[in-house]
Amino acid sequence: MPPDYSGQNLRGRSFKGQNLTGANFSKADIRGANFTNAILKDADFTGGKAGLQRRWTIGLLIASWLLSVISGFFSILVGRLIASIFDIKSTQNVIIGIVSLIVILVFFIITIRKSLTAGAVAVAVAGAGAGAGAVAAAVAAAFTLFSAYIGWRSFAGDEKDAWIRSFALAFAATGGTSFRNADLTDADFTGATLKNTNFRKANLTRTRFYEAKKLDFARVDDTILTKLAVIKLLLTGNGRGKSYAGANLKGANLIGADLKEANLKDAYISEATFQGACLEGANLTLTQAVGTNFTSAQMTGACVEAWNIESTTKLDNIDCRFIYLLEHPKPETDDRERRPSSGEFQPREFTKLFEEVLNTVDLIFRNGIDWKAFINAFQTVQNQNADTELALQSIENKGDGVVVVKVGVPDGADKEKIHSDFTQNYQLALQAVEEKYKAQLQAKDEQIVVYRQQSGEMTEIVRLLANKPINVQVDNKVENKNMTNSNDASRKIEIGSVGRDFNASGQALNLGDISGTVTNTINQLPASPEPEKPGIKELLTQLQAAIEADTNLPQEDKAEALEQVKTLAEAGKSPQEGAMQKAAKTAIKILKGTISSLPSATKLVEQCSNLLPLISNFLGLG
């Protein structure tokens, strides 16, 4: 049975590292108690009193006085330095004073651009007319006003001065109740007093803070509580009509919260709970809602465009008459793809509508897709998760460059790992592909962006996926009705299961023919006059063999690499010709870009790092 400490005086007690799952600390005095690294799942702290013990409060007060004295001394010192401007008998003092004044002015201007700063400086300047002593007092007053204002602004939530607030709270939490690195999953702090409490690195998954007091004066580094707007939402449960776009609300406990017409676009709400919450008219576009609990939530009129849900997302007993699949209407219409298209959902129809996507991983691209990089990344992720069958289910063009690719996964699959693996591998493949584009086209960055955006068009996608016979169903409706408008921005292509030999080239590659052509071109070069010292012919032969033997390079990349070897061989016939040198230089850049996606320990990477510099020297490329 969980321990019961309700109503007890636990000031200064140590519970460090203990397993206190389900323990009752309601209305207990836990000031100065140490719960560092403790397991406090489902623990009850309702009405409890955390914070500093009396002796620590006195100690910190004395320390703050000492800091004030030091600050005052510094202000007087600065004032004296500036006052030396008026000591006309000493040139050195005048220079020191002027430099001090300039430093202070620069500091004020950079730190804050507010009228109070001008007022503070004006006080100092005005004091100058009364003499050197008055200057010192004026500058001290200016610094005092300035420091007080900065402190007030930081605690008011100004992001530019958040570091000041963070430092002050860390100082004030010294000796207070510590939940550092504790597991507070599903713990309840309703109505608790939490001033001077340390929650740094604590697990606050679904931790309840409703109507807690002084939470904004707790140390909350490395948690979702670093934003005052989030703290206020958790304390009051009232976010009606407010914006939390892009906010980190992972694991937030928002049971019964009022979020009607709130903007949660691109918010991270995975593992959060919205049980019984009002989300009517809320914008849930692009939200990450893996493991999120929406049980009994009210969601009529909410927009769920490209939200990321899966089998752990709870959608039971949703109260919803209709939802929208698009944040903005289609061009020149007021159509936001209402579901159902007419009438209202019947019981459980909302949940049924989304059952088809509960076992998928949604890959969201906001600037179009580079399909060559996508295919390389997809194949790599399949290899990294060989025990998990992945199926490319659909591709949806949402407009404005946003494309959503749904990958089907079996029950129990680690969706977070698959999503993370793909994101990392796509970025690596994208870098490699873009290097090749730059070399091939001598392109600027803008051209690459244009290429990627063009690749987002459905016709381009179909062309790239046309290498193998698959059934393509163009669909504009979740109910699977045929699309009637070919210009619809929300077009969707159902791909079905794609095998592990998925290839974006759209063509069957005959490496044998390419290899034979490369060999013939290389053989036209003269052999090295020194048998012990390889020449351009021997080096290119080695490079060709290394490329053909590599098993990590995709077939399409291998064919392209061999084409570049052929270009180098042709350049070797006339190495002094300007056009050939330029072509050779481009070929080497493409080869480097092609192998850049391979692991550094790969044999081909090692061989290229040795061969390409030698080939460059032979061709006079330096």
HUFEN-V196455 format. One record per residue. N is the residue number from 1. RES is the residue in one letter. SS is DSSP state (H for helix, E for strand, C for the rest). OMEGA is omega in whole degrees, -180 to 180 (NA if undefined). NEAR is the number of other C-alpha atoms within 10 Angstrom. Layout:
n res ss omega near
N RES SS OMEGA NEAR
N RES SS OMEGA NEAR
This chain:
n res ss omega near
1 M C -179 6
2 P C -179 11
3 P C -178 12
4 D E 179 14
5 Y C -174 17
6 S C 177 19
7 G C -176 16
8 Q C 174 14
9 N E -177 14
10 L C -178 19
11 R C 176 20
12 G C -179 17
13 R C 178 14
14 S E 174 16
15 F C -173 17
16 K C 175 17
17 G C -176 15
18 Q C 175 14
19 N E -176 15
20 L C 180 19
21 T C 177 20
22 G C -178 18
23 A C -179 21
24 N E 177 21
25 F C -175 24
26 S C 179 24
27 K C 177 21
28 A C 175 22
29 D E -176 24
30 I C 179 30
31 R C 180 27
32 G C 180 26
33 A C -176 24
34 N E 178 23
35 F C -178 25
36 T C 177 22
37 N C 180 20
38 A C 175 21
39 I E -174 24
40 L C 179 25
41 K C 179 22
42 D C 179 20
43 A C -177 24
44 D E 178 25
45 F C -175 27
46 T C 178 24
47 G C -179 22
48 G C -179 23
49 K E 180 27
50 A C 177 27
51 G C -175 29
52 L C 167 26
53 Q C -174 18
54 R H -177 10
55 R H 177 10
56 W H 177 17
57 T H 179 18
58 I H -180 12
59 G H 179 11
60 L H 177 17
61 L H 178 13
62 I H 180 12
63 A H 179 12
64 S H 176 14
65 W H 179 11
66 L H 178 12
67 L H 178 12
68 S H 178 13
69 V H 179 12
70 I H 179 12
71 S H 178 16
72 G H 178 16
73 F H 179 13
74 F H 180 14
75 S H 179 21
76 I H -180 20
77 L H 178 15
78 V H 178 21
79 G H 179 27
80 R H 180 21
81 L H -180 23
82 I H 179 29
83 A H -179 29
84 S H 176 24
85 I H -174 23
86 F H 175 18
87 D C -173 15
88 I C 179 10
89 K C -178 9
90 S C 178 11
91 T H -179 13
92 Q H 180 12
93 N H 178 18
94 V H -180 19
95 I H 180 15
96 I H 180 15
97 G H 180 22
98 I H 179 17
99 V H 179 15
100 S H 180 19
101 L H 180 22
102 I H 179 12
103 V H -179 11
104 I H 180 17
105 L H 178 15
106 V H 180 10
107 F H 179 11
108 F H -175 18
109 I H -178 12
110 I H -175 9
111 T H -176 13
112 I C 177 14
113 R C 180 10
114 K C -177 11
115 S H -179 8
116 L H 178 14
117 T H 179 20
118 A H 179 16
119 G H -180 14
120 A H 178 21
121 V H 180 21
122 A H 177 15
123 V H -179 19
124 A H -178 25
125 V H 180 17
126 A H 179 14
127 G H -178 19
128 A H -179 21
129 G C -179 11
130 A C 178 10
131 G C -174 13
132 A H -179 20
133 G H 179 14
134 A H 179 20
135 V H -179 28
136 A H 179 24
137 A H -179 21
138 A H 180 25
139 V H 177 30
140 A H 178 25
141 A H 179 20
142 A H 180 23
143 F H 180 25
144 T H 178 16
145 L H -178 16
146 F H -179 20
147 S H 180 13
148 A H -179 11
149 Y H 179 14
150 I H 179 18
151 G H 179 16
152 W H -177 14
153 R H -180 17
154 S H 180 18
155 F H 175 19
156 A C 175 13
157 G C 179 15
158 D C -175 14
159 E H -177 14
160 K H -178 12
161 D H -178 18
162 A H -179 18
163 W H 179 12
164 I H 179 16
165 R H -180 22
166 S H 180 19
167 F H -178 11
168 A H -180 16
169 L H 177 22
170 A H 178 19
171 F H -176 14
172 A H -178 24
173 A C 179 24
174 T C -179 19
175 G C 179 23
176 G C 177 27
177 T C -175 30
178 S E 171 29
179 F C -176 27
180 R C 177 22
181 N C 179 19
182 A C 177 23
183 D E -177 26
184 L C 180 24
185 T C 179 20
186 D C 175 21
187 A C -175 24
188 D E 178 26
189 F C -178 25
190 T C 177 20
191 G C -179 20
192 A C 175 23
193 T E -168 25
194 L C 178 27
195 K C 178 24
196 N C 179 28
197 T C -176 31
198 N E 176 30
199 F C -174 26
200 R C 178 20
201 K C 178 18
202 A C 175 22
203 N E -176 24
204 L C 180 24
205 T C -180 23
206 R C 176 23
207 T C -175 25
208 R E 180 26
209 F C -174 28
210 Y C 178 23
211 E C 173 19
212 A C -177 23
213 K E 173 19
214 K C 178 15
215 L H 179 22
216 D H 175 22
217 F H 176 21
218 A C 177 27
219 R E -170 32
220 V C -180 23
221 D C 174 17
222 D C 175 12
223 T C 179 18
224 I H -176 20
225 L H -178 23
226 T H 178 17
227 K C -178 16
228 L H 179 17
229 A H 179 16
230 V H 178 18
231 I H -178 18
232 K H 179 18
233 L H -179 22
234 L H -179 25
235 L H -174 22
236 T H -175 15
237 G C -177 21
238 N E 176 18
239 G C -176 22
240 R C 176 18
241 G C -177 14
242 K C -178 16
243 S E 173 17
244 Y C -178 20
245 A C 178 17
246 G C -176 15
247 A C 175 19
248 N E 179 19
249 L C -179 25
250 K C 177 23
251 G C -177 23
252 A C 177 27
253 N E -177 28
254 L C 178 28
255 I C 177 22
256 G C -177 18
257 A C 177 23
258 D E -180 22
259 L C 179 27
260 K C 179 23
261 E C 176 21
262 A C 178 23
263 N E 179 24
264 L C -177 24
265 K C 177 23
266 D C 178 20
267 A C 179 22
268 Y E -175 23
269 I C 178 25
270 S C 179 23
271 E C 177 21
272 A C 177 24
273 T E 177 29
274 F C -179 26
275 Q C 178 22
276 G C -178 20
277 A C 177 21
278 C E 179 27
279 L C -179 30
280 E C 179 24
281 G C -179 20
282 A C 178 25
283 N E -180 29
284 L C -180 28
285 T C 175 23
286 L C 178 22
287 T C 175 23
288 Q E -172 23
289 A C 178 24
290 V C 180 24
291 G C -178 19
292 T C -178 23
293 N E 178 25
294 F C -176 25
295 T C 177 19
296 S C 178 19
297 A C 177 24
298 Q E -171 25
299 M C 179 24
300 T C 178 21
301 G C 179 20
302 A C 176 26
303 C E -176 30
304 V C -179 20
305 E C 174 21
306 A C 175 24
307 W C -174 22
308 N E 177 26
309 I C 175 24
310 E C -168 24
311 S C 180 18
312 T C 176 16
313 T C -177 20
314 K E -178 22
315 L C -176 22
316 D C 173 15
317 N C 178 17
318 I C 176 21
319 D E -174 23
320 C C 178 23
321 R C 177 20
322 F C 176 22
323 I E 178 25
324 Y E 179 24
325 L C 178 23
326 L C 178 21
327 E C -179 19
328 H C 179 15
329 P C 174 14
330 K C -178 17
331 P C 175 11
332 E C 176 6
333 T C 172 8
334 D C -176 9
335 D C 176 13
336 R C -179 16
337 E C 177 21
338 R E 174 15
339 R E -5 20
340 P C -176 18
341 S C 175 13
342 S C -179 8
343 G C -177 9
344 E C 176 15
345 F C 169 19
346 Q C 180 12
347 P C 178 13
348 R C 180 14
349 E H 179 17
350 F H 180 23
351 T H -179 17
352 K H -179 11
353 L H -174 14
354 F H 180 14
355 E H -176 15
356 E H -179 13
357 V H -177 18
358 L C 177 19
359 N C 177 21
360 T E 170 25
361 V E -179 25
362 D E 176 23
363 L E -173 16
364 I E 179 19
365 F E -174 16
366 R C 180 13
367 N C -176 16
368 G C -177 23
369 I C 166 26
370 D C -170 23
371 W H 177 21
372 K H 177 20
373 A H 180 21
374 F H -178 19
375 I H 178 19
376 N H -179 24
377 A H -179 23
378 F H 180 22
379 Q H 179 19
380 T H -180 19
381 V H 176 23
382 Q H 179 19
383 N H -180 12
384 Q H 180 13
385 N C -173 16
386 A C -178 10
387 D C -179 9
388 T C -179 17
389 E C 180 14
390 L C 180 23
391 A E 177 19
392 L E -172 19
393 Q E -176 19
394 S E 176 21
395 I E -177 22
396 E E 175 23
397 N E -176 21
398 K E -177 23
399 G E -179 20
400 D C 177 12
401 G C -179 18
402 V E 178 19
403 V E 180 24
404 V E 177 21
405 V E -179 21
406 K E 179 22
407 V E 179 25
408 G E 179 22
409 V C 180 21
410 P C 176 13
411 D C 177 13
412 G C -180 10
413 A C 179 18
414 D C -174 13
415 K H -180 21
416 E H 179 11
417 K H 180 12
418 I H 179 19
419 H H -180 15
420 S H 179 12
421 D H -178 18
422 F H -179 22
423 T H -179 17
424 Q H -177 13
425 N H 178 20
426 Y H 179 24
427 Q H 178 15
428 L H 180 17
429 A H -180 24
430 L H 178 21
431 Q H -179 16
432 A H -179 20
433 V H -178 25
434 E H 175 21
435 E H 179 21
436 K H 178 23
437 Y H -179 20
438 K H -178 18
439 A H -177 20
440 Q H -174 14
441 L H -171 11
442 Q C -169 12
443 A C 172 14
444 K C -178 11
445 D H -178 12
446 E H -179 9
447 Q H 180 14
448 I H 178 18
449 V H 179 16
450 V H 180 12
451 Y H -177 15
452 R H 179 18
453 Q H 178 18
454 Q H 180 17
455 S H 179 20
456 G C 180 25
457 E C -175 18
458 M H -180 20
459 T H 178 10
460 E H 179 13
461 I H -180 18
462 V H 180 15
463 R H -177 13
464 L H -178 18
465 L C -171 20
466 A C -176 17
467 N C -179 15
468 K C -178 15
469 P C 176 7
470 I C 178 13
471 N C -180 11
472 V C 179 15
473 Q E 178 15
474 V E -171 20
475 D E 180 19
476 N C -175 21
477 K C 174 16
478 V C 179 14
479 E C 177 11
480 N C 172 10
481 K C -179 10
482 N E 179 11
483 M C -178 16
484 T C -178 10
485 N C -176 9
486 S C -180 10
487 N C -177 11
488 D C -177 15
489 A C -177 20
490 S C -178 20
491 R C -175 21
492 K E 178 24
493 I E 176 20
494 E E -174 17
495 I C -175 20
496 G C -178 16
497 S C 180 16
498 V C -177 16
499 G C -176 14
500 R C 176 14
501 D C -178 8
502 F C -174 16
503 N C -176 22
504 A C -173 21
505 S C -177 17
506 G C -179 14
507 Q C 173 12
508 A C -176 11
509 L C 177 13
510 N C -177 11
511 L H -180 16
512 G H 179 11
513 D H -180 11
514 I H -179 16
515 S H 180 19
516 G H 178 11
517 T H 179 14
518 V H -180 23
519 T H 179 19
520 N H -180 12
521 T H 180 19
522 I H -178 26
523 N H 177 14
524 Q C 179 13
525 L C 179 17
526 P C 178 13
527 A C 179 14
528 S C 179 14
529 P C -180 9
530 E C -176 8
531 P C -177 9
532 E C -177 7
533 K C -176 9
534 P C 176 15
535 G C -177 19
536 I H 180 23
537 K H -178 20
538 E H -180 19
539 L H 179 20
540 L H 176 25
541 T H 178 17
542 Q H -179 15
543 L H 178 22
544 Q H -179 22
545 A H -180 15
546 A H 180 16
547 I H -178 23
548 E H -177 18
549 A H -175 13
550 D C -179 14
551 T C -177 12
552 N C -175 16
553 L C 177 19
554 P C -176 14
555 Q H -178 17
556 E H 178 17
557 D H 180 17
558 K H 178 24
559 A H -180 21
560 E H 179 18
561 A H 179 25
562 L H 177 23
563 E H 179 19
564 Q H 175 22
565 V H 177 26
566 K H 178 24
567 T H 179 21
568 L H 178 28
569 A H 178 27
570 E H 178 19
571 A H -180 21
572 G H 178 26
573 K H 180 17
574 S C -172 13
575 P C -178 18
576 Q C -177 13
577 E C -175 12
578 G H -178 11
579 A H -180 12
580 M H 178 19
581 Q H 179 20
582 K H 179 12
583 A H 180 17
584 A H -180 27
585 K H 178 19
586 T H -180 21
587 A H 180 23
588 I H 177 22
589 K H -180 19
590 I H 178 24
591 L H 179 23
592 K H 178 20
593 G H -179 22
594 T H -176 23
595 I H -176 23
596 S C 180 18
597 S C -180 22
598 L C 176 17
599 P C -175 11
600 S C -179 11
601 A C -180 8
602 T C -177 13
603 K H -180 17
604 L H 178 23
605 V H 180 21
606 E H -179 12
607 Q H 179 14
608 C H 179 20
609 S H 177 12
610 N H -173 13
611 L H -174 15
612 L H 176 18
613 P H 179 14
614 L H 178 18
615 I H 178 25
616 S H 180 17
617 N H -180 11
618 F H -178 15
619 L C 177 23
620 G C -179 14
621 L C 178 15
622 G C NA 9
